Amino acid sequence: AARQQQLRSRAGTPVPPDLLLTGGETFDLGPGGRWSVVALPGHSPGSIGLWEPTQRVALAGDAVLGWGVVDGEGRLNPPPYGSVPDYLSTIGALERLGLERLLLAHEQERSGSEVRTYLADSRAAVHEIGAAVRAAQRSGLTELAGLCERVGRDVGRWPEETWPGLADAIVAHLHTGGPA
């Protein structure tokens, strides 16, 4: 509840949208290129990105998160995603664009082969988290706190104090399933 209030206070006064973008829309910015809206719902439902095919660049925001997000203290936190199929679909959509540059909300720009590596890391994180969730379930763990601890330890990518941040991904695997 406190975190929700903090985010609400940062957001400012609500403004109703005057244009709904869902994917497929195009904006001609003249010398700035012809940008298309791409549906990228992996991190959260309704998320979009922008794609400019001439420059092969995408503005993807939080759509993909590699192995996670580095916080203000320099710690890598697990990647939050709400739906395994949507997140994997988003990764695939970005891969199919043949990007030369990927611009993200929390990370430095990726270019060339770094783009493919980052997207592959995003996919690998989903697979490893999913495999660790299933292994934890087979061992009898059912409570979310215990699952976060076990998955965090088993995957071994994040500092222990960030393991509660696995909750979103774990719930996604429990509710929407996903590959090994």
N, C-alpha and C positions, 0 to 999 in steps of 0.2 A: 504494500500500500504506500509506503514512504517513497519507494522508487517511482511508482506511478505518479505520485504528486510532484516529485522532482521533475519528471519529464514533462508533465502538464505545464508547470510553471515556466519551463524553458521554451515551450512551444508558442507562447503568446496568445493573442486573441484568435479564436477560431474564425476561419474565413471559408465560406462555402465555395467549393470548386465551381468554376464556370466552364471547364472543359474536362471531360473524362477521357483519359488515354489508356487504352488496353492492349495495344500492339497493332502494327500495320499502318499507323498514321505516319505521314511524312511531312517534314518541314524543309523548305528550300531557303537556306540562309545565304544564298548568293555565293560569294567567294569563300564563305565559311563551310560550304558543302551542303549536301542534301541529306538530312538526318532522318532516320526511320526509328519509330518507337518499336521496341522489342519487349514482349512479355517475359519477365524473369522472376517468377514467383517463388523461387527456391528458399530464400531467407525468410520471406513473409508473403502471404497471399496478396496479390494485386501489385506486386513490385514490377517496375518497368526499368528498362535501360534505353540508351540511345546508341544508334549504330550509323556510322558514316562509311559506306562501302568504298569510296574512292581512296580514302586514307586508311581504310581497314582498321578503324578505331572504334571502340565501344566505351561508353560511360556506363558502368555497371553498378555503381553504388555499393550496396551490401549483398548483391546477388550471389556472389561466391566469396568464400572466406578462407580458402586454403586450409591450413591446420588450425586456424583461429585468428583472433584479433589481439594485438599487443595493447595492453592498457597503459594508463598514464605512468605506471611504475615500471614499465618495461617488461611486464610478465605476459607470456602468451596465454590467452584464455581460449577454451574450446570453442569451436564454431557453432553458433546457434542457428539451427534451421528447424522449420516447423513441419515439414512434410518430406519424407525421404524421396518419394517419386517426383515431386515438384523440384526438389533441389537437384536431383540427378538430371532431370529434364532441362533445367536451367544451365547446368554445366554442359550438357550436350548441345544446347542451342548456341552457346558461346563458342564451343569447339567448331561447330559447323560454319560459323561466320568466317573462319580462316583469318583471325585477327592478327594484325601486326602490333597493335597497341591496345592495352586494357587499362582503363582508368577506374580506380576503386575508391570507396569512401574512406577506408581505414588503412590503406596500404599505399606504398609507393607505386608509381606507374610500372607496369610490366610491358616489355616489348620483345619482339622476335620470339626466340625459343623460350624465354621466360614466361610468356603467356601460356604456352602449351604445358610447361612444367607446373605452373600455378593451378591450372585447371585440373591436371592429373593429380596434384596434391589434394585438391578439393574433393575429387572423387575417391581417392585413397582414404581420406579421413572418414568419409561416409562408410566405406566398406569395413575399415578397422573398428570404428565405433560400433557398427552393427554387429560384427562378429563378437566383440567384447560384451555387448548387451546380451546376445544369445547365450554366450558361455556363462555369464553371471546368472541368467535365468535358469539354466540347466543345473547350476549349483544350488538353486533354491532361493536366491535373493529375489525379493519382491518389492521392498520399500525403496523409494526413489533415492534417499540419502545413501543407502547401502550400494545401490546400483552405481551412483555417481562415484563413490569411492573405489569400487571394484573396477569400473571401466577406466577411470583415471589412472589407476595403478597399472592395469593390464596394458593399456595403450601406451602409457609412459611418455607422452608428449608435452604435458602441461605440469606446472608446479602444483603441489598438493592443495594449496590454498585456493586454486582456481577450479578444482574438481566440481564444486556445486554448479558451476557454469555449464556442466554437461547435461543438466536437467532437460533443456529444450531438445537437444539432439536425442537423448534417451527416450523422452516421451514421443518424439517423432517416430523412432524405431518401434516403440511399443504399439502406437496407434495406427501407423501407416505402413508398417512393415518395411522391408527393404532387403537388398541383397547381402550376401555374406561379404 
